[in-house]
Amino acid sequence: MSSFPFSTSNSVQVIEKKRNYILSKLLASDPGFSAVPVRSIMFITLQNMLKLYDEIFLNGALGAHYRSIKVTVSSRLLSSAGKFIHPRTPQLHPDAEIRMSSDFLFRLKNGPFELNGLTVATPQEAFLVVFEHELCHAIEVAYFGTTGHSSRFMYFAHGIFGHNKHTHDLPTIAKETTQKTGISVGSRVSFPYNGQTLNGIVSYLGKTARVMVPSSRGMYYLNNDRRQRYIKYQVPLSLLSLIQ
């Protein structure tokens, strides 16, 4: 790996000291965020979180590469705990967004929580570790133009933040649905529609499911496979039956 303006070999002790400092700053300034379960989180708290991480962990690298990074929370982000959004076409100083799920944050109560190979005690710590994961995507895009969950991603995630995995066990709605019903993204399901039973493939799970049903009249393709057209349906979870 090339040299970077930040350390990619932080010790566990250094990482925990920096993370705890950032957490203490955010908790002290936002009563809603400091509550358990979390009641609210202010916009300024999200921006301060980004600023502190960029200064303390990344030596200002994100500020040097991005014109702006907006940090938001979304109740519509249900299948993942966080998401990094950036322009598809490379540019020198792009705008980007780190979108965090308020759904999982506001439902977390008592830890410990397992995520990204770490064990944390509180919902607020879990929120920060998810945010760190998204920062690694931002770093990859800044220096290489693309991002994923490759060995390069894990080089940053482990070296900067001590993450050993890129997965978590936080209770998103999609995970809770899978645990209760066995239905997950990619599952074959059936559901009633206008007096008939339709069969399809789940492409998204949230408060409802997006089900892709094969049809020659369909306007959509699944996973860029243009051999089959699909019609897209939004289906209440209670109407889905898993096809074994």
C-alpha positions as CSV (number, residue, x, y, z in Angstrom):
1,M,0.0,0.0,0.0
2,S,1.1,3.6,-0.7
3,S,1.7,5.9,2.2
4,F,-1.2,7.9,3.5
5,P,-1.5,11.0,5.7
6,F,-2.9,8.9,8.5
7,S,-1.8,5.8,10.4
8,T,-3.0,2.4,9.1
9,S,-1.3,0.5,12.0
10,N,-3.1,1.9,15.1
11,S,-2.8,-0.2,18.2
12,V,-6.0,-1.4,20.0
13,Q,-5.2,1.0,22.9
14,V,-4.8,4.0,20.6
15,I,-8.0,3.2,18.8
16,E,-10.0,2.8,22.0
17,K,-8.6,6.0,23.4
18,K,-9.5,8.0,20.3
19,R,-12.9,6.5,19.9
20,N,-13.8,7.0,23.6
21,Y,-12.6,10.7,23.3
22,I,-14.9,11.2,20.3
23,L,-17.8,9.4,22.1
24,S,-17.4,11.5,25.2
25,K,-17.5,14.8,23.2
26,L,-20.7,13.7,21.4
27,L,-22.5,12.5,24.5
28,A,-21.7,15.7,26.4
29,S,-23.2,17.9,23.8
30,D,-26.4,15.9,22.9
31,P,-28.8,14.8,25.6
32,G,-31.0,12.9,23.1
33,F,-28.0,10.9,21.8
34,S,-26.7,10.1,25.3
35,A,-30.0,8.5,26.4
36,V,-30.5,4.7,26.3
37,P,-32.4,3.9,24.2
38,V,-31.3,6.8,22.1
39,R,-34.2,9.3,21.8
40,S,-32.8,11.6,19.0
41,I,-29.6,12.8,17.4
42,M,-29.0,16.4,16.4
43,F,-27.7,17.4,13.0
44,I,-24.7,19.2,14.6
45,T,-23.8,16.0,16.4
46,L,-23.6,14.1,13.1
47,Q,-21.4,16.9,11.6
48,N,-19.2,17.0,14.7
49,M,-18.8,13.2,14.6
50,L,-17.4,13.5,11.0
51,K,-15.2,16.4,11.9
52,L,-13.7,14.7,15.0
53,Y,-13.0,11.4,13.1
54,D,-11.4,13.3,10.2
55,E,-9.2,15.2,12.6
56,I,-8.3,12.6,15.1
57,F,-8.1,9.4,13.0
58,L,-7.5,10.6,9.4
59,N,-5.4,13.8,9.8
60,G,-7.9,15.8,7.6
61,A,-7.7,13.4,4.6
62,L,-11.4,13.4,3.9
63,G,-11.6,17.2,4.0
64,A,-8.8,17.3,1.5
65,H,-10.5,14.9,-0.9
66,Y,-14.2,15.8,-0.7
67,R,-15.9,19.1,-1.3
68,S,-18.4,18.0,1.3
69,I,-19.6,14.9,3.1
70,K,-23.2,15.1,4.4
71,V,-24.0,12.8,7.4
72,T,-27.6,12.0,7.7
73,V,-29.9,9.5,9.6
74,S,-32.7,7.8,7.7
75,S,-35.7,5.9,9.0
76,R,-36.0,4.4,5.5
77,L,-32.6,2.7,5.7
78,L,-33.8,-0.7,7.0
79,S,-31.7,-3.4,5.4
80,S,-28.3,-2.0,6.5
81,A,-27.0,0.0,9.4
82,G,-25.2,2.5,7.2
83,K,-24.5,3.4,3.6
84,F,-21.8,5.5,1.8
85,I,-23.2,7.3,-1.2
86,H,-20.9,8.9,-3.8
87,P,-20.9,10.0,-7.5
88,R,-20.5,7.1,-9.9
89,T,-18.2,9.2,-12.1
90,P,-14.8,10.0,-10.6
91,Q,-14.1,13.7,-9.9
92,L,-11.5,15.5,-7.9
93,H,-13.6,17.0,-5.1
94,P,-17.0,15.2,-5.1
95,D,-19.9,15.6,-2.7
96,A,-20.8,12.5,-0.8
97,E,-23.1,11.3,1.9
98,I,-22.9,8.9,4.8
99,R,-26.4,7.8,5.6
100,M,-26.9,6.1,8.9
101,S,-30.0,4.0,9.9
102,S,-32.0,5.6,12.7
103,D,-34.1,2.4,12.8
104,F,-31.4,0.3,14.3
105,L,-30.0,3.1,16.5
106,F,-33.3,3.9,18.2
107,R,-34.2,0.3,18.9
108,L,-30.9,-0.7,20.5
109,K,-31.1,-1.0,24.3
110,N,-28.6,-3.0,26.4
111,G,-25.4,-4.4,25.0
112,P,-23.1,-6.0,24.4
113,F,-23.3,-5.7,20.6
114,E,-21.2,-7.6,18.1
115,L,-20.3,-5.8,14.9
116,N,-17.3,-5.6,12.5
117,G,-15.4,-8.1,14.7
118,L,-15.7,-5.9,17.8
119,T,-17.7,-6.1,21.0
120,V,-19.1,-2.8,22.2
121,A,-21.3,-2.1,25.3
122,T,-23.7,0.7,24.3
123,P,-25.9,1.8,21.3
124,Q,-23.8,4.9,20.9
125,E,-20.6,2.9,20.6
126,A,-22.3,0.7,18.0
127,F,-23.3,3.8,16.1
128,L,-19.7,5.0,16.0
129,V,-18.4,1.6,14.8
130,V,-20.9,1.5,12.0
131,F,-19.9,5.1,11.1
132,E,-16.2,3.9,11.0
133,H,-17.1,1.2,8.5
134,E,-18.7,3.9,6.2
135,L,-15.6,6.1,6.6
136,C,-13.5,3.2,5.2
137,H,-15.7,3.3,2.1
138,A,-15.1,7.0,1.9
139,I,-11.3,6.5,2.2
140,E,-11.3,3.9,-0.5
141,V,-13.2,6.1,-2.9
142,A,-11.0,9.1,-2.1
143,Y,-7.8,7.2,-3.0
144,F,-8.8,4.6,-5.4
145,G,-12.1,5.7,-7.0
146,T,-14.0,2.5,-6.0
147,T,-14.9,0.6,-2.9
148,G,-16.2,-2.8,-1.7
149,H,-15.4,-5.3,1.0
150,S,-12.1,-6.5,-0.4
151,S,-8.8,-7.1,1.3
152,R,-8.0,-3.5,0.6
153,F,-11.1,-2.3,2.5
154,M,-10.1,-4.5,5.4
155,Y,-6.6,-3.1,5.4
156,F,-8.1,0.3,6.2
157,A,-10.8,-1.0,8.5
158,H,-8.4,-3.0,10.6
159,G,-5.4,-0.7,10.5
160,I,-7.3,2.5,11.3
161,F,-10.2,1.3,13.5
162,G,-9.3,-2.2,14.6
163,H,-12.2,-3.9,12.7
164,N,-11.7,-7.6,12.0
165,K,-14.9,-8.2,9.9
166,H,-17.2,-6.2,7.8
167,T,-20.4,-7.7,9.1
168,H,-22.6,-7.0,12.1
169,D,-25.3,-8.7,14.2
170,L,-27.3,-5.5,14.8
171,P,-31.1,-6.0,14.8
172,T,-32.1,-4.5,11.4
173,I,-35.6,-5.2,10.3
174,A,-34.3,-7.4,7.5
175,K,-32.4,-9.6,10.0
176,E,-35.3,-9.8,12.3
177,T,-37.5,-10.9,9.4
178,T,-35.0,-13.5,8.4
179,Q,-34.8,-14.9,12.0
180,K,-38.6,-15.1,12.3
181,T,-39.6,-16.4,8.9
182,G,-36.4,-17.7,7.1
183,I,-37.0,-15.2,4.4
184,S,-34.1,-13.1,3.2
185,V,-32.9,-11.2,0.1
186,G,-32.7,-13.8,-2.6
187,S,-35.4,-16.1,-1.2
188,R,-38.1,-17.5,-3.5
189,V,-41.5,-16.6,-2.1
190,S,-45.2,-16.6,-3.0
191,F,-47.9,-14.2,-2.1
192,P,-51.6,-13.7,-3.0
193,Y,-52.5,-11.0,-5.5
194,N,-55.9,-10.2,-7.1
195,G,-57.2,-13.7,-6.5
196,Q,-54.1,-15.6,-7.7
197,T,-50.8,-16.7,-6.2
198,L,-47.6,-15.1,-7.6
199,N,-44.1,-16.5,-7.2
200,G,-41.0,-14.3,-7.2
201,I,-37.6,-13.4,-5.7
202,V,-37.1,-11.0,-2.7
203,S,-34.8,-8.2,-3.8
204,Y,-35.2,-6.0,-0.7
205,L,-36.5,-6.4,2.9
206,G,-37.7,-3.6,5.1
207,K,-41.1,-2.8,6.6
208,T,-42.4,-4.4,3.4
209,A,-40.6,-6.7,0.8
210,R,-39.8,-5.9,-2.8
211,V,-40.6,-9.1,-4.8
212,M,-39.5,-9.5,-8.4
213,V,-42.0,-11.7,-10.3
214,P,-40.9,-13.1,-13.7
215,S,-43.0,-11.7,-16.6
216,S,-42.5,-11.1,-20.3
217,R,-44.3,-7.7,-19.6
218,G,-41.9,-6.7,-16.9
219,M,-39.8,-3.5,-17.0
220,Y,-37.1,-4.6,-14.7
221,Y,-34.1,-7.0,-14.6
222,L,-32.6,-8.7,-11.6
223,N,-28.8,-8.3,-10.9
224,N,-28.3,-7.0,-14.5
225,D,-29.2,-10.4,-15.9
226,R,-31.2,-9.4,-19.1
227,R,-32.3,-12.9,-19.9
228,Q,-35.5,-12.5,-17.8
229,R,-37.8,-9.6,-17.2
230,Y,-39.6,-8.9,-13.9
231,I,-42.5,-7.0,-12.5
232,K,-41.8,-5.4,-9.1
233,Y,-44.2,-5.7,-6.3
234,Q,-44.2,-4.2,-2.8
235,V,-45.6,-6.8,-0.5
236,P,-46.5,-6.7,3.2
237,L,-44.3,-9.2,5.1
238,S,-47.3,-11.0,6.6
239,L,-48.4,-12.1,3.1
240,L,-45.1,-13.8,2.1
241,S,-44.7,-17.5,2.1
242,L,-41.3,-19.1,1.7
243,I,-40.9,-21.5,-1.2
244,Q,-38.6,-24.3,0.0
